[in-house]
Amino acid sequence: MKRFFLLFLLLYSFGVILRIAGQLMNGESINWKSSLLLGEFDGTQDFDKRWFMRVGLMIVLPLLFIKPISKK
């Protein structure tokens, strides 16, 4: 469980950092709410299929790596 949480936290922080870096590189101001929630940047905060796909991948990807790590 600890490994899953750490991998999930790593993916989440990587996603937030990429979104903030992208906003800065485009010359936009940082939209903190959208960045931290991994939401859309249009200000509506609609949690549609793309948002569920982002969060779903962040949950599933650590599960793929826990088993190989625990075998070592």
NORJOUR-V6260 format. One record per run of one state. SS is the DSSP state (A for helix, B for strand, O for the rest). FROM is the first residue (numbers start at 1). TO is the last residue. If there is no record, write none. Layout:
# NORJOUR-V6260
ss->(SS | SS)
from->(FROM | FROM)
to->(TO | TO)
This chain:
# NORJOUR-V6260
ss->(O | A | O | A | O | A | O)
from->(1 | 2 | 26 | 32 | 38 | 49 | 72)
to->(1 | 25 | 31 | 37 | 48 | 71 | 72)
